């Protein structure tokens, strides 16, 4: 099973935009960790 590339690009762009991490740093995260960071960023955005 492969990870949908559109979703991967969206996650990388989202995290990079908000935290200014490099693409490689984000891609080195496993899927579960990327999803956790996306969720945390969403929580921050909702509070703002």
C-alpha positions in Angstrom: 0.0 0.0 0.0 1.4 3.4 -1.0 0.8 6.7 0.7 -1.2 9.1 -1.6 1.3 11.6 -2.9 -1.2 14.5 -3.0 -1.8 14.0 0.8 1.9 13.8 1.4 2.6 17.0 -0.4 -0.3 18.8 1.5 1.1 17.6 4.8 4.7 18.7 3.9 3.5 22.1 2.7 1.3 22.6 5.7 4.1 21.8 8.3 6.8 23.7 6.3 4.6 26.7 6.1 3.8 26.9 9.8 7.0 25.6 11.4 9.5 26.4 8.6 11.0 22.9 8.8 12.8 21.6 5.7 11.2 19.2 3.3 13.7 16.6 4.2 13.1 17.0 7.9 9.4 16.6 7.4 9.8 13.6 5.0 12.0 11.9 7.6 9.0 11.8 10.0 6.9 8.7 9.7 3.3 9.1 8.6 1.9 8.9 12.2 4.2 11.7 13.4 3.4 13.9 10.4 -0.3 13.4 11.2 0.3 14.4 14.9 2.1 17.6 13.9 -0.7 18.5 11.4 -3.2 18.0 14.2 -1.2 20.1 16.6 -0.9 22.9 14.1 -4.6 22.8 13.5 -5.2 23.1 17.2 -3.0 26.2 17.3 -4.8 27.7 14.4 -8.2 27.1 15.9 -7.1 28.9 19.1 -5.9 31.9 17.2 
